[in-house]
Amino acid sequence: MSEIAPAAKPAFSQEALKKVETIYNRYPADKRQSALLPVLDLAQREFGGWLSRASMDYVAELMGLAPIRVYEVATFYTMYNLKPVGKHHVQVCTNISCWLCGSDGIGEAVKQRLEIEYGQTTEDGNFTLSEVECLGACVNAPMFQINDDYYENLTPETAVKIIDELANKA
Amino acid sequence: MSEANLVLFKNIHIQGQNTLAVAQQQGAYKRMEKALGMSGEEIIQEVKSAGLRGRGGAGFPAGLKWSFIPKDDPRPKYLVCNADEGEPGTCKDRDLMRFDPHLLIEGMIIAGYAVNSKQGYIYIRGEFYREAEVLEAAVAEAYAANLLGKNILGKGVDFDLAVHRGAGAYVCGEESALLNSLEGEKGQPRLKPPFPANVGLYGCPTVINNVETLCAVPAILEKGGAWYSKLGVEKSSGTKLFSVSGHVNKPGNYEVELGIPLKSLINDYAGGVRGGWENLKGVIPGGSSTPVLIPEQCETILMSYEALAGAGSMLGAGSVIVMDKSTCIVKAIARLSKFYRHESCGQCTPCREGTGWLAQIMDRIETGQGREGDIDLLLSVCSNIQGKTICALGDAAAMPVVGAIRHFRDEFEYHVKHGRCMVD
């Protein structure tokens, strides 16, 4: 559980609260906990790309769940970030199909370009680099995911070009 | 292979197929209309006669699974589509969802009607964010056209459908872990029995089918179970999507009839092995958990459930991972062991501890720190995992290790003895 606390007590915007209602409507009225995964995802998006303890507590209160129910789910799934991540989260798949097709070279090229290792964030907070397990795009290997988007059939050159383009936009 | 590409990927290359208008031009929802004029029992009989087996990996007959849903039970029935595609090497369902989402929705309405379910969920892996967006847009279109919701097309049938994104846990592809996840819990598998057909989502009768399985249903309704059963080979009927990745010239998802020779799949569809067939080292035929085949087996093996089981491997999800002679088999398996350690949910001791052992031993052999007796230790750990866990993830972690040692023991021994790879 991260020690870093956000500046202010988190709370959803009105728009996000409307989304929560839409999410609730997908499940039977007495099975609200089903909405926990999507609501945590929404919280992560609303609260800067990661889930602080305060954010999890907020979700627990909002959904009427014991905080432990939220912590155990948030810590079980890899897509919830329990510490801050950069604006662009670069997740390089290195599982078998990507590895066979050169993901080591992709990882090295991105590390060199960003001057960080897997698990680190650039000093400007712009990029976090992660090594991840299979992302299910094996016939278009090697690939990485940046935030919600897949980038497939990469070469070290195209990988760096994509990073450069994002860096210039930032 | 004349009638392959006519079932799942028939319309996948059509521009705009993800939209309702284009999908309907190609006949989408016509099969559903036909189905809603039949009884649930008739539909189940059609799917049974088709011989359609679950395409998620286990290969259980779909029609039989549907028939297990109790008929005179007052509890709600649920239909859940398993779209948690995550077995390394597998990426076929993604194409169905992003390019032809209405095919899946239509298949789900038919399946839901057949088992008297009024609520369906598509549980899609969380990383497939864009694919979930495509599905959600298609679901919204279907609702607007009264193809979903109350009294579908005035036929007195109700069926609601929602997309539910997971959050990055491979084990949630196991059906009971998926149900826990859908209920907002940690995705840890449940003890079976009871099976989901009786005690599934929210404790109610539930059918769980893979995306590819459900996408095969409309064509079966359109052309009949007898037609479908003639595709493929006996006991492995129909067409199958094979994801061919790794060292081939044209990696891709290909729809072919089951029973196709592996050699033909690789050469005629995937452009052949990089450097030619002679450069082949081994093939993982069904996804990362299935034991590797050696070139002698690859010469003649047929891609059917039975033939691959007979060769000591499995068809799995149809995820063909091709490795040429530049591949260090020890490193390949070490990479897979790392994956299974990462993905073990931690519930069962043999799996939680065993996958850690496997990863650790494989890693030390691969990095030249292997000890005498390590290979037998690996086999011993595997035998202490297999068959001793709640779900099949433990078996999935052990099988590739056992399979690789069976065929490539000399390479493991070389690694241990010389502290390096014989391929380098």
Contacts between the chains, C-beta under 8 A, distances in Angstrom:
chain1	res1	chain2	res2	distance
A	26	B	121	7.8
A	26	B	162	3.9
A	26	B	164	7.1
A	27	B	162	7.8
A	28	B	76	7.9
A	28	B	202	6.8
A	31	B	183	7.0
A	31	B	202	5.7
A	32	B	184	8.0
A	33	B	183	6.3
A	33	B	184	3.6
A	33	B	185	7.5
A	34	B	164	7.7
A	34	B	182	6.2
A	34	B	183	5.6
A	34	B	184	4.9
A	35	B	184	6.7
A	36	B	184	3.6
A	37	B	126	7.8
A	37	B	164	7.4
A	37	B	165	6.9
A	37	B	166	6.8
A	37	B	167	5.3
A	37	B	181	6.9
A	37	B	184	6.4
A	38	B	164	7.1
A	38	B	165	6.3
A	40	B	167	7.3
A	41	B	126	7.2
A	41	B	165	6.7
A	41	B	167	6.7
A	69	B	184	7.8
A	72	B	186	5.6
A	73	B	184	6.8
A	73	B	185	6.8
A	73	B	186	6.0
A	76	B	169	6.6
A	76	B	186	4.3
A	76	B	187	6.7
A	76	B	345	7.8
A	77	B	126	7.5
A	77	B	166	7.4
A	77	B	167	3.5
A	77	B	168	5.1
A	77	B	169	5.2
A	77	B	187	7.4
A	78	B	167	7.4
A	78	B	168	3.8
A	78	B	169	6.8
A	79	B	126	4.8
A	79	B	127	7.0
A	79	B	167	4.3
A	79	B	168	3.7
A	80	B	167	6.2
A	80	B	168	8.0
A	94	B	335	7.5
A	95	B	88	4.5
A	95	B	288	7.6
A	95	B	335	6.7
A	95	B	336	8.0
A	95	B	339	5.9
A	96	B	88	5.0
A	96	B	89	6.6
A	96	B	246	7.5
A	96	B	284	7.6
A	96	B	288	6.0
A	96	B	321	6.0
A	96	B	332	6.2
A	96	B	335	5.6
A	96	B	336	6.1
A	96	B	339	7.9
A	97	B	88	6.5
A	97	B	89	5.6
A	97	B	245	3.9
A	97	B	246	5.6
A	97	B	321	5.9
A	99	B	332	7.6
A	99	B	335	5.7
A	100	B	245	7.5
A	100	B	246	4.3
A	100	B	247	6.0
A	100	B	321	7.3
A	100	B	323	6.4
A	100	B	327	6.8
A	100	B	332	7.7
A	101	B	245	7.6
A	101	B	246	6.9
A	101	B	247	7.9
A	101	B	251	7.8
A	133	B	86	8.0
A	133	B	88	7.6
A	133	B	170	6.9
A	133	B	339	5.4
A	133	B	342	5.8
A	133	B	343	6.8
A	134	B	86	6.0
A	134	B	87	7.4
A	134	B	88	4.1
A	134	B	89	7.7
A	134	B	90	7.9
A	134	B	170	7.6
A	134	B	288	7.7
A	134	B	339	7.0
A	135	B	127	5.4
A	136	B	85	4.8
A	136	B	86	6.0
A	136	B	90	6.5
A	136	B	91	4.8
A	136	B	94	5.7
A	136	B	125	6.6
A	136	B	127	7.0
A	136	B	128	6.9
A	137	B	91	5.4
A	137	B	94	7.0
A	138	B	88	6.9
A	138	B	89	5.2
A	138	B	90	6.8
A	138	B	91	4.8
A	138	B	243	5.9
A	138	B	245	4.1
A	138	B	251	7.7
A	138	B	319	7.0
A	138	B	321	7.6
A	139	B	91	5.7
A	139	B	243	5.4
A	139	B	244	6.7
A	139	B	245	4.9
A	139	B	251	4.3
A	139	B	252	5.0
A	139	B	253	5.8
A	140	B	91	7.7
A	140	B	251	7.3
A	141	B	245	6.0
A	141	B	246	7.9
A	141	B	251	7.2
A	145	B	127	6.4
A	148	B	129	4.1
A	148	B	130	6.5
A	149	B	129	7.9
A	149	B	130	6.8
A	150	B	130	7.2
